[in-house]
Structure formats: C-alpha cells, structure tokens
Amino acid sequence: MASEEQVRVSHILIKHEGSRRKASWKDPDGRVICATTRDAAVTQLNGLRDSIISGQARFEEIASRFSDCSSAKRGGDLGYFGRNQMQKPFEETAFALKTGELSEIVDTDSGVHIIWRTG
C-alpha cells in the first residue's frame, strides 16, 4: 500500500573495495569488486548516468547490465519503501527526489548508487 510516507525507486549500485559486502550476483567471488577503487566506481557510474540523461540508454537496461544489486534482475526496481528501511544517505536522497528525477552519486556502506524515483 503506497502512501505519502513511501517512495518507489530504482537504482544502480556499483560496489568497490570499501563496500561492506565484496560480492554480487555478477561477481560472486568479489574479485572485480575488491580490485575496484571508489573513484573508479564513481567514474563508471557517472558515465552510466550520462548515457541515461543523454537518452543513449534506458535506465532499466543499464541497471540490468551493470548494477551489483540483485534488483538488476528487475531493472533496478526496489519497489516501495518507507522511512527507516534503507541506509540513511539512500533514504534521504530517495525522499528528496521528485518522481521522474535521477540523483547524483549517493555513497552508502554498500557502494555508490544513482537513484531514479519512480513513484
């Protein structure tokens, strides 16, 4: 049940050597993640963000291909969530966005994200 205290977002997560979990669905052993600096993750994510903004690629396609989150299987969709369910920087950004807006880079313990508010 959606309410004004819930948002729906999709995101793209790029993990790096400082991420709390060093494995993902596409890197189960964490070899690539452990060898990726935060700066390299941010650079990659900025490039992906630019491709989305310019219209060269759709958010869902980029998320499905590049996100380290298992939500990649759903085009990055995390569904609806309320307050105090996500890491603070992620939550604050998600609630601050207007529907249809794409965030700048957001740092969490999981890695770096871009967030697209869909509802």
The first five atom37 places (N, CA, C, CB, O) and aatype in JSON, in Angstrom:
{
  "aatype": [12, 0, 15, 6, 6, 5, 19, 1, 19, 15, 8, 9, 10, 9, 11, 8, 6, 7, 15, 1, 1, 11, 0, 15, 17, 11, 3, 14, 3, 7, 1, 19, 9, 4, 0, 16, 16, 1, 3, 0, 0, 19, 16, 5, 10, 2, 7, 10, 1, 3, 15, 9, 9, 15, 7, 5, 0, 1, 13, 6, 6, 9, 0, 15, 1, 13, 15, 3, 4, 15, 15, 0, 11, 1, 7, 7, 3, 10, 7, 18, 13, 7, 1, 2, 5, 12, 5, 11, 14, 13, 6, 6, 16, 0, 13, 0, 10, 11, 16, 7, 6, 10, 15, 6, 9, 19, 3, 16, 3, 15, 7, 19, 8, 9, 9, 17, 1, 16, 7],
  "atom_mask": [
    [1, 1, 1, 1, 1],
    [1, 1, 1, 1, 1],
    [1, 1, 1, 1, 1],
    [1, 1, 1, 1, 1],
    [1, 1, 1, 1, 1],
    [1, 1, 1, 1, 1],
    [1, 1, 1, 1, 1],
    [1, 1, 1, 1, 1],
    [1, 1, 1, 1, 1],
    [1, 1, 1, 1, 1],
    [1, 1, 1, 1, 1],
    [1, 1, 1, 1, 1],
    [1, 1, 1, 1, 1],
    [1, 1, 1, 1, 1],
    [1, 1, 1, 1, 1],
    [1, 1, 1, 1, 1],
    [1, 1, 1, 1, 1],
    [1, 1, 1, 0, 1],
    [1, 1, 1, 1, 1],
    [1, 1, 1, 1, 1],
    [1, 1, 1, 1, 1],
    [1, 1, 1, 1, 1],
    [1, 1, 1, 1, 1],
    [1, 1, 1, 1, 1],
    [1, 1, 1, 1, 1],
    [1, 1, 1, 1, 1],
    [1, 1, 1, 1, 1],
    [1, 1, 1, 1, 1],
    [1, 1, 1, 1, 1],
    [1, 1, 1, 0, 1],
    [1, 1, 1, 1, 1],
    [1, 1, 1, 1, 1],
    [1, 1, 1, 1, 1],
    [1, 1, 1, 1, 1],
    [1, 1, 1, 1, 1],
    [1, 1, 1, 1, 1],
    [1, 1, 1, 1, 1],
    [1, 1, 1, 1, 1],
    [1, 1, 1, 1, 1],
    [1, 1, 1, 1, 1],
    [1, 1, 1, 1, 1],
    [1, 1, 1, 1, 1],
    [1, 1, 1, 1, 1],
    [1, 1, 1, 1, 1],
    [1, 1, 1, 1, 1],
    [1, 1, 1, 1, 1],
    [1, 1, 1, 0, 1],
    [1, 1, 1, 1, 1],
    [1, 1, 1, 1, 1],
    [1, 1, 1, 1, 1],
    [1, 1, 1, 1, 1],
    [1, 1, 1, 1, 1],
    [1, 1, 1, 1, 1],
    [1, 1, 1, 1, 1],
    [1, 1, 1, 0, 1],
    [1, 1, 1, 1, 1],
    [1, 1, 1, 1, 1],
    [1, 1, 1, 1, 1],
    [1, 1, 1, 1, 1],
    [1, 1, 1, 1, 1],
    [1, 1, 1, 1, 1],
    [1, 1, 1, 1, 1],
    [1, 1, 1, 1, 1],
    [1, 1, 1, 1, 1],
    [1, 1, 1, 1, 1],
    [1, 1, 1, 1, 1],
    [1, 1, 1, 1, 1],
    [1, 1, 1, 1, 1],
    [1, 1, 1, 1, 1],
    [1, 1, 1, 1, 1],
    [1, 1, 1, 1, 1],
    [1, 1, 1, 1, 1],
    [1, 1, 1, 1, 1],
    [1, 1, 1, 1, 1],
    [1, 1, 1, 0, 1],
    [1, 1, 1, 0, 1],
    [1, 1, 1, 1, 1],
    [1, 1, 1, 1, 1],
    [1, 1, 1, 0, 1],
    [1, 1, 1, 1, 1],
    [1, 1, 1, 1, 1],
    [1, 1, 1, 0, 1],
    [1, 1, 1, 1, 1],
    [1, 1, 1, 1, 1],
    [1, 1, 1, 1, 1],
    [1, 1, 1, 1, 1],
    [1, 1, 1, 1, 1],
    [1, 1, 1, 1, 1],
    [1, 1, 1, 1, 1],
    [1, 1, 1, 1, 1],
    [1, 1, 1, 1, 1],
    [1, 1, 1, 1, 1],
    [1, 1, 1, 1, 1],
    [1, 1, 1, 1, 1],
    [1, 1, 1, 1, 1],
    [1, 1, 1, 1, 1],
    [1, 1, 1, 1, 1],
    [1, 1, 1, 1, 1],
    [1, 1, 1, 1, 1],
    [1, 1, 1, 0, 1],
    [1, 1, 1, 1, 1],
    [1, 1, 1, 1, 1],
    [1, 1, 1, 1, 1],
    [1, 1, 1, 1, 1],
    [1, 1, 1, 1, 1],
    [1, 1, 1, 1, 1],
    [1, 1, 1, 1, 1],
    [1, 1, 1, 1, 1],
    [1, 1, 1, 1, 1],
    [1, 1, 1, 1, 1],
    [1, 1, 1, 0, 1],
    [1, 1, 1, 1, 1],
    [1, 1, 1, 1, 1],
    [1, 1, 1, 1, 1],
    [1, 1, 1, 1, 1],
    [1, 1, 1, 1, 1],
    [1, 1, 1, 1, 1],
    [1, 1, 1, 1, 1],
    [1, 1, 1, 0, 1]
  ],
  "atom_positions": [
    [[0.84, -1.18, 0.0], [0.0, 0.0, 0.0], [0.88, 1.24, 0.0], [-0.95, 0.0, 1.21], [1.63, 1.47, 0.95]],
    [[0.81, 2.03, -1.03], [1.62, 3.24, -1.15], [0.96, 4.38, -0.39], [1.83, 3.62, -2.63], [-0.26, 4.5, -0.36]],
    [[1.78, 5.2, 0.21], [1.27, 6.39, 0.89], [2.28, 7.51, 0.71], [1.01, 6.12, 2.4], [3.33, 7.32, 0.09]],
    [[1.94, 8.7, 1.25], [2.86, 9.82, 1.12], [4.16, 9.57, 1.89], [2.2, 11.09, 1.6], [5.15, 10.27, 1.66]],
    [[4.16, 8.59, 2.79], [5.37, 8.28, 3.54], [6.17, 7.14, 2.89], [5.01, 7.9, 4.96], [7.06, 6.58, 3.52]],
    [[5.86, 6.82, 1.65], [6.6, 5.81, 0.92], [7.03, 6.37, -0.43], [5.76, 4.53, 0.74], [6.38, 7.24, -1.0]],
    [[8.13, 5.85, -0.92], [8.59, 6.19, -2.26], [8.89, 4.89, -2.99], [9.84, 7.13, -2.22], [9.11, 3.84, -2.38]],
    [[8.9, 4.98, -4.3], [9.32, 3.84, -5.12], [10.51, 4.31, -5.94], [8.16, 3.32, -6.05], [10.46, 5.36, -6.58]],
    [[11.57, 3.54, -5.9], [12.77, 3.9, -6.65], [13.37, 2.69, -7.34], [13.8, 4.54, -5.72], [13.12, 1.53, -6.98]],
    [[14.16, 3.01, -8.33], [15.07, 2.05, -8.94], [16.46, 2.62, -8.72], [14.75, 1.82, -10.49], [16.62, 3.82, -8.55]],
    [[17.45, 1.75, -8.73], [18.81, 2.26, -8.53], [19.81, 1.39, -9.27], [19.16, 2.3, -7.03], [19.52, 0.27, -9.7]],
    [[20.98, 1.97, -9.41], [22.14, 1.25, -9.94], [23.21, 1.34, -8.87], [22.64, 1.84, -11.33], [23.57, 2.44, -8.44]],
    [[23.71, 0.21, -8.44], [24.75, 0.12, -7.42], [26.04, -0.37, -8.05], [24.31, -0.82, -6.25], [26.06, -1.38, -8.76]],
    [[27.11, 0.35, -7.79], [28.44, -0.12, -8.17], [29.22, -0.29, -6.87], [29.17, 0.89, -9.17], [29.47, 0.67, -6.14]],
    [[29.6, -1.53, -6.6], [30.38, -1.82, -5.39], [31.85, -1.55, -5.65], [30.17, -3.28, -4.93], [32.3, -1.51, -6.8]],
    [[32.6, -1.35, -4.56], [34.04, -1.09, -4.67], [34.75, -1.69, -3.46], [34.33, 0.44, -4.77], [34.11, -2.27, -2.58]],
    [[36.05, -1.54, -3.41], [36.85, -2.15, -2.36], [36.41, -1.76, -0.95], [38.29, -1.79, -2.56], [36.69, -2.49, 0.0]],
    [[35.75, -0.63, -0.79], [35.29, -0.19, 0.52], [33.86, -0.61, 0.86], [0.0, 0.0, 0.0], [33.36, -0.28, 1.93]],
    [[33.21, -1.33, -0.03], [31.83, -1.77, 0.2], [31.78, -2.82, 1.3], [31.21, -2.33, -1.1], [32.72, -3.6, 1.46]],
    [[30.7, -2.83, 2.06], [30.6, -3.75, 3.2], [30.54, -5.21, 2.77], [29.38, -3.42, 4.02], [31.04, -6.08, 3.49]],
    [[29.95, -5.51, 1.63], [29.94, -6.88, 1.1], [30.67, -6.86, -0.23], [28.48, -7.44, 0.94], [30.34, -6.07, -1.12]],
    [[31.64, -7.71, -0.35], [32.51, -7.68, -1.53], [32.11, -8.69, -2.6], [33.94, -7.92, -1.12], [32.97, -9.15, -3.37]],
    [[30.84, -9.05, -2.67], [30.37, -9.98, -3.7], [29.03, -9.47, -4.23], [30.23, -11.43, -3.13], [28.34, -8.7, -3.56]],
    [[28.7, -9.9, -5.42], [27.41, -9.55, -6.01], [26.98, -10.68, -6.93], [27.49, -8.19, -6.78], [27.72, -11.64, -7.14]],
    [[25.78, -10.55, -7.47], [25.26, -11.57, -8.38], [26.16, -11.73, -9.59], [23.85, -11.21, -8.83], [26.26, -12.83, -10.14]],
    [[26.83, -10.66, -10.02], [27.67, -10.77, -11.22], [29.14, -10.96, -10.89], [27.5, -9.54, -12.06], [29.95, -11.2, -11.79]],
    [[29.49, -10.86, -9.62], [30.87, -11.06, -9.16], [30.83, -11.84, -7.84], [31.63, -9.68, -8.97], [31.17, -11.3, -6.79]],
    [[30.4, -13.12, -7.9], [30.18, -13.9, -6.68], [31.41, -14.04, -5.78], [29.69, -15.26, -7.05], [31.27, -14.15, -4.56]],
    [[32.59, -14.04, -6.37], [33.81, -14.16, -5.57], [34.35, -12.8, -5.13], [34.87, -14.89, -6.36], [35.27, -12.73, -4.32]],
    [[33.78, -11.73, -5.65], [34.2, -10.38, -5.28], [35.56, -9.96, -5.83], [0.0, 0.0, 0.0], [36.14, -8.99, -5.34]],
    [[36.06, -10.66, -6.82], [37.39, -10.34, -7.36], [37.44, -8.96, -8.01], [37.81, -11.4, -8.38], [38.35, -8.18, -7.76]],
    [[36.44, -8.67, -8.83], [36.4, -7.36, -9.5], [36.12, -6.26, -8.49], [35.32, -7.35, -10.62], [36.75, -5.21, -8.52]],
    [[35.18, -6.52, -7.59], [34.81, -5.52, -6.58], [36.02, -5.17, -5.71], [33.66, -6.05, -5.7], [36.27, -3.99, -5.46]],
    [[36.76, -6.15, -5.26], [37.93, -5.91, -4.41], [39.03, -5.13, -5.14], [38.5, -7.24, -3.92], [39.85, -4.47, -4.5]],
    [[39.03, -5.21, -6.46], [40.05, -4.51, -7.25], [39.55, -3.15, -7.76], [40.47, -5.37, -8.42], [40.27, -2.47, -8.48]],
    [[38.33, -2.76, -7.38], [37.74, -1.5, -7.86], [37.83, -0.45, -6.77], [36.26, -1.71, -8.3], [37.33, -0.64, -5.66]],
    [[38.47, 0.67, -7.08], [38.53, 1.77, -6.11], [37.2, 2.52, -6.11], [39.71, 2.74, -6.44], [36.42, 2.39, -7.05]],
    [[36.96, 3.28, -5.08], [35.75, 4.1, -5.03], [35.74, 5.08, -6.2], [35.66, 4.87, -3.68], [34.71, 5.27, -6.85]],
    [[36.89, 5.7, -6.48], [36.98, 6.66, -7.59], [36.63, 6.01, -8.92], [38.38, 7.26, -7.66], [35.95, 6.61, -9.75]],
    [[37.1, 4.78, -9.14], [36.79, 4.07, -10.38], [35.29, 3.76, -10.46], [37.61, 2.76, -10.48], [34.69, 3.86, -11.53]],
    [[34.69, 3.39, -9.33], [33.25, 3.11, -9.29], [32.45, 4.37, -9.6], [32.84, 2.54, -7.9], [31.48, 4.33, -10.35]],
    [[32.87, 5.5, -9.03], [32.19, 6.78, -9.29], [32.32, 7.16, -10.76], [32.77, 7.9, -8.39], [31.35, 7.61, -11.38]],
    [[33.5, 6.99, -11.32], [33.72, 7.3, -12.74], [32.82, 6.46, -13.62], [35.2, 7.08, -13.12], [32.2, 6.97, -14.56]],
    [[32.75, 5.16, -13.33], [31.88, 4.28, -14.11], [30.42, 4.71, -13.98], [32.06, 2.81, -13.66], [29.7, 4.78, -14.97]],
    [[29.99, 4.98, -12.77], [28.6, 5.34, -12.53], [28.24, 6.68, -13.17], [28.32, 5.4, -11.03], [27.14, 6.84, -13.7]],
    [[29.16, 7.64, -13.14], [28.92, 8.92, -13.82], [28.75, 8.72, -15.32], [30.07, 9.9, -13.54], [27.91, 9.36, -15.95]],
    [[29.55, 7.84, -15.9], [29.41, 7.54, -17.33], [28.07, 6.91, -17.65], [0.0, 0.0, 0.0], [27.44, 7.24, -18.65]],
    [[27.62, 5.99, -16.79], [26.32, 5.36, -16.99], [25.21, 6.39, -16.84], [26.12, 4.21, -15.98], [24.25, 6.39, -17.62]],
    [[25.33, 7.26, -15.85], [24.34, 8.32, -15.62], [24.25, 9.23, -16.84], [24.71, 9.15, -14.35], [23.16, 9.59, -17.28]],
    [[25.41, 9.61, -17.39], [25.43, 10.46, -18.6], [24.71, 9.78, -19.76], [26.89, 10.78, -18.99], [23.99, 10.44, -20.51]],
    [[24.9, 8.48, -19.92], [24.23, 7.74, -21.01], [22.72, 7.75, -20.84], [24.74, 6.29, -21.06], [21.98, 7.83, -21.82]],
    [[22.26, 7.67, -19.59], [20.82, 7.71, -19.31], [20.27, 9.1, -19.59], [20.53, 7.3, -17.86], [19.26, 9.25, -20.28]],
    [[20.94, 10.12, -19.07], [20.46, 11.5, -19.23], [20.44, 11.92, -20.7], [21.35, 12.46, -18.44], [19.52, 12.61, -21.14]],
    [[21.44, 11.49, -21.46], [21.52, 11.87, -22.88], [20.53, 11.1, -23.74], [22.92, 11.65, -23.4], [20.32, 11.44, -24.91]],
    [[19.92, 10.07, -23.17], [18.98, 9.26, -23.94], [19.62, 8.15, -24.74], [0.0, 0.0, 0.0], [18.94, 7.48, -25.51]],
    [[20.93, 7.95, -24.57], [21.62, 6.89, -25.3], [21.24, 5.51, -24.78], [23.13, 7.08, -25.19], [21.35, 4.51, -25.5]],
    [[20.78, 5.45, -23.52], [20.41, 4.17, -22.93], [19.27, 4.38, -21.94], [21.62, 3.52, -22.23], [19.12, 5.46, -21.36]],
    [[18.48, 3.34, -21.75], [17.39, 3.38, -20.77], [17.91, 2.93, -19.41], [16.21, 2.48, -21.24], [18.75, 2.03, -19.3]],
    [[17.39, 3.55, -18.37], [17.81, 3.24, -17.01], [17.74, 1.73, -16.75], [16.94, 3.99, -15.99], [18.7, 1.13, -16.26]],
    [[16.61, 1.13, -17.09], [16.4, -0.29, -16.8], [17.45, -1.18, -17.47], [15.02, -0.72, -17.24], [17.91, -2.15, -16.89]],
    [[17.81, -0.83, -18.7], [18.82, -1.62, -19.42], [20.18, -1.51, -18.75], [18.91, -1.15, -20.89], [20.89, -2.51, -18.59]],
    [[20.55, -0.29, -18.36], [21.83, -0.07, -17.69], [21.86, -0.81, -16.35], [22.09, 1.44, -17.48], [22.85, -1.47, -16.02]],
    [[20.78, -0.68, -15.58], [20.71, -1.36, -14.28], [20.83, -2.87, -14.45], [19.39, -1.01, -13.57], [21.57, -3.52, -13.71]],
    [[20.11, -3.43, -15.42], [20.14, -4.87, -15.64], [21.53, -5.38, -15.99], [19.18, -5.25, -16.75], [21.91, -6.5, -15.64]],
    [[22.27, -4.55, -16.66], [23.6, -4.97, -17.13], [24.73, -4.67, -16.15], [23.9, -4.31, -18.45], [25.67, -5.45, -16.03]],
    [[24.64, -3.53, -15.45], [25.8, -3.07, -14.69], [25.64, -3.05, -13.17], [26.14, -1.73, -15.13], [26.64, -3.04, -12.45]],
    [[24.41, -3.03, -12.66], [24.23, -2.9, -11.21], [24.72, -4.14, -10.46], [22.76, -2.65, -10.88], [24.51, -5.27, -10.91]],
    [[25.36, -3.91, -9.33], [25.81, -5.0, -8.47], [24.72, -5.48, -7.52], [27.03, -4.57, -7.68], [24.93, -6.43, -6.76]],
    [[23.56, -4.84, -7.55], [22.45, -5.24, -6.68], [21.61, -6.31, -7.4], [21.56, -4.0, -6.31], [21.48, -6.28, -8.62]],
    [[21.06, -7.23, -6.63], [20.2, -8.26, -7.24], [18.94, -7.66, -7.86], [19.81, -9.3, -6.19], [18.27, -8.33, -8.65]],
    [[18.61, -6.41, -7.53], [17.47, -5.74, -8.17], [17.73, -5.53, -9.66], [17.19, -4.39, -7.49], [16.82, -5.14, -10.39]],
    [[18.95, -5.77, -10.11], [19.27, -5.66, -11.54], [18.33, -6.53, -12.37], [20.74, -6.06, -11.81], [17.99, -6.18, -13.5]],
    [[17.91, -7.65, -11.79], [17.0, -8.56, -12.5], [15.64, -7.92, -12.76], [16.82, -9.84, -11.71], [14.88, -8.39, -13.6]],
    [[15.35, -6.84, -12.03], [14.09, -6.1, -12.19], [14.35, -4.7, -12.73], [13.33, -6.02, -10.85], [13.56, -3.78, -12.5]],
    [[15.44, -4.53, -13.45], [15.79, -3.21, -13.99], [16.14, -2.2, -12.92], [0.0, 0.0, 0.0], [16.05, -0.99, -13.13]],
    [[16.55, -2.7, -11.75], [16.94, -1.84, -10.64], [15.81, -1.49, -9.69], [0.0, 0.0, 0.0], [16.03, -0.79, -8.7]],
    [[14.6, -1.97, -9.98], [13.42, -1.6, -9.17], [13.5, -2.19, -7.77], [12.13, -2.08, -9.86], [13.65, -3.4, -7.59]],
    [[13.4, -1.32, -6.77], [13.37, -1.74, -5.36], [11.96, -1.74, -4.8], [14.25, -0.83, -4.52], [11.75, -2.13, -3.65]],
    [[10.99, -1.31, -5.58], [9.62, -1.24, -5.1], [9.43, -0.07, -4.14], [0.0, 0.0, 0.0], [10.26, 0.83, -4.07]],
    [[8.33, -0.12, -3.41], [8.02, 0.94, -2.44], [8.69, 0.64, -1.11], [6.49, 1.08, -2.24], [8.82, -0.52, -0.72]],
    [[9.13, 1.69, -0.43], [9.63, 1.55, 0.94], [9.35, 2.84, 1.69], [11.15, 1.23, 0.95], [9.15, 3.91, 1.1]],
    [[9.34, 2.72, 3.0], [9.08, 3.86, 3.86], [10.35, 4.31, 4.57], [0.0, 0.0, 0.0], [11.45, 3.86, 4.27]],
    [[10.16, 5.2, 5.5], [11.29, 5.72, 6.29], [11.9, 4.61, 7.14], [10.82, 6.89, 7.18], [11.23, 3.67, 7.57]],
    [[13.2, 4.76, 7.39], [13.96, 3.85, 8.26], [14.06, 2.42, 7.74], [13.33, 3.83, 9.62], [14.19, 1.48, 8.52]],
    [[13.99, 2.26, 6.42], [14.15, 0.93, 5.83], [15.42, 0.79, 5.01], [12.95, 0.61, 4.97], [15.84, -0.32, 4.69]],
    [[16.02, 1.91, 4.66], [17.23, 1.91, 3.85], [18.33, 2.66, 4.6], [16.97, 2.57, 2.45], [18.07, 3.32, 5.61]],
    [[19.55, 2.54, 4.1], [20.64, 3.31, 4.69], [20.32, 4.8, 4.55], [22.02, 2.96, 4.02], [19.75, 5.23, 3.55]],
    [[20.69, 5.57, 5.57], [20.28, 6.97, 5.68], [20.55, 7.8, 4.42], [20.98, 7.59, 6.85], [19.64, 8.48, 3.95]],
    [[21.77, 7.79, 3.86], [22.01, 8.63, 2.66], [21.1, 8.24, 1.49], [23.48, 8.52, 2.23], [20.65, 9.1, 0.74]],
    [[20.85, 6.94, 1.35], [19.99, 6.45, 0.27], [18.57, 6.93, 0.5], [20.04, 4.9, 0.19], [17.93, 7.47, -0.41]],
    [[18.08, 6.75, 1.71], [16.71, 7.16, 2.05], [16.51, 8.66, 1.89], [16.39, 6.75, 3.48], [15.52, 9.09, 1.31]],
    [[17.44, 9.44, 2.4], [17.3, 10.9, 2.32], [17.23, 11.36, 0.87], [18.46, 11.59, 3.03], [16.43, 12.23, 0.53]],
    [[18.07, 10.78, 0.03], [18.06, 11.15, -1.39], [16.77, 10.7, -2.06], [19.26, 10.53, -2.11], [16.16, 11.48, -2.79]],
    [[16.34, 9.47, -1.81], [15.13, 8.95, -2.43], [13.92, 9.81, -2.1], [14.88, 7.51, -1.99], [13.11, 10.11, -2.98]],
    [[13.79, 10.21, -0.83], [12.64, 11.01, -0.42], [12.74, 12.46, -0.92], [12.5, 10.99, 1.09], [11.72, 13.14, -1.07]],
    [[13.95, 12.94, -1.16], [14.14, 14.32, -1.64], [13.86, 14.46, -3.14], [15.56, 14.78, -1.34], [13.52, 15.55, -3.6]],
    [[14.0, 13.38, -3.89], [13.75, 13.43, -5.33], [12.27, 13.56, -5.63], [14.31, 12.18, -6.01], [11.42, 13.1, -4.86]],
    [[11.96, 14.2, -6.75], [10.6, 14.21, -7.26], [10.46, 13.01, -8.19], [10.26, 15.57, -8.0], [11.45, 12.53, -8.75]],
    [[9.24, 12.54, -8.36], [9.0, 11.42, -9.27], [9.56, 11.76, -10.66], [7.49, 11.09, -9.35], [9.27, 12.82, -11.21]],
    [[10.36, 10.84, -11.2], [10.98, 11.04, -12.5], [12.39, 11.6, -12.44], [0.0, 0.0, 0.0], [13.08, 11.62, -13.46]],
    [[12.82, 12.07, -11.27], [14.16, 12.64, -11.14], [15.2, 11.55, -10.91], [14.19, 13.65, -9.99], [14.93, 10.51, -10.33]],
    [[16.4, 11.84, -11.39], [17.56, 10.97, -11.24], [18.56, 11.68, -10.33], [18.21, 10.63, -12.64], [18.86, 12.86, -10.52]],
    [[19.08, 10.95, -9.36], [20.0, 11.55, -8.39], [21.41, 11.7, -8.95], [20.04, 10.71, -7.12], [21.76, 11.15, -10.0]],
    [[22.18, 12.45, -8.23], [23.63, 12.45, -8.4], [24.14, 11.18, -7.72], [24.3, 13.77, -7.79], [23.35, 10.33, -7.32]],
    [[25.44, 11.04, -7.6], [26.04, 9.89, -6.92], [25.69, 9.93, -5.43], [27.58, 9.87, -7.13], [25.79, 10.98, -4.79]],
    [[25.29, 8.79, -4.9], [24.98, 8.64, -3.47], [25.9, 7.56, -2.9], [23.46, 8.29, -3.25], [25.94, 6.44, -3.4]],
    [[26.63, 7.92, -1.84], [27.52, 6.97, -1.16], [26.8, 6.3, 0.0], [28.78, 7.68, -0.66], [26.16, 6.98, 0.81]],
    [[26.89, 4.98, 0.08], [26.42, 4.24, 1.25], [27.47, 3.19, 1.6], [25.01, 3.58, 0.99], [28.48, 3.06, 0.91]],
    [[27.22, 2.45, 2.66], [28.13, 1.36, 3.02], [28.14, 0.26, 1.97], [27.75, 0.77, 4.38], [29.07, -0.55, 1.93]],
    [[27.12, 0.22, 1.13], [27.03, -0.81, 0.09], [27.86, -0.48, -1.14], [25.59, -1.01, -0.31], [28.27, -1.38, -1.87]],
    [[28.11, 0.8, -1.38], [28.84, 1.25, -2.56], [28.32, 2.6, -3.01], [0.0, 0.0, 0.0], [27.84, 3.39, -2.2]],
    [[28.4, 2.85, -4.3], [27.89, 4.11, -4.85], [26.68, 3.8, -5.73], [29.0, 4.86, -5.67], [26.64, 2.79, -6.42]],
    [[25.71, 4.7, -5.69], [24.43, 4.48, -6.37], [24.05, 5.71, -7.17], [23.32, 4.15, -5.36], [24.52, 6.81, -6.91]],
    [[23.18, 5.51, -8.16], [22.32, 6.56, -8.67], [20.9, 6.03, -8.47], [22.63, 6.93, -10.2], [20.63, 4.84, -8.63]],
    [[20.02, 6.96, -8.11], [18.66, 6.59, -7.74], [17.69, 7.31, -8.68], [18.35, 6.94, -6.24], [17.85, 8.5, -8.96]],
    [[16.72, 6.59, -9.16], [15.67, 7.14, -10.01], [14.36, 6.94, -9.28], [15.64, 6.46, -11.43], [13.92, 5.81, -9.05]],
    [[13.73, 8.05, -8.91], [12.44, 7.94, -8.2], [11.33, 7.71, -9.23], [12.15, 9.23, -7.36], [11.13, 8.51, -10.14]],
    [[10.64, 6.61, -9.05], [9.6, 6.21, -10.0], [8.2, 6.35, -9.43], [9.82, 4.8, -10.43], [7.22, 6.24, -10.18]],
    [[8.08, 6.6, -8.14], [6.76, 6.74, -7.55], [6.82, 7.26, -6.14], [0.0, 0.0, 0.0], [5.79, 7.44, -5.5]]
  ]
}
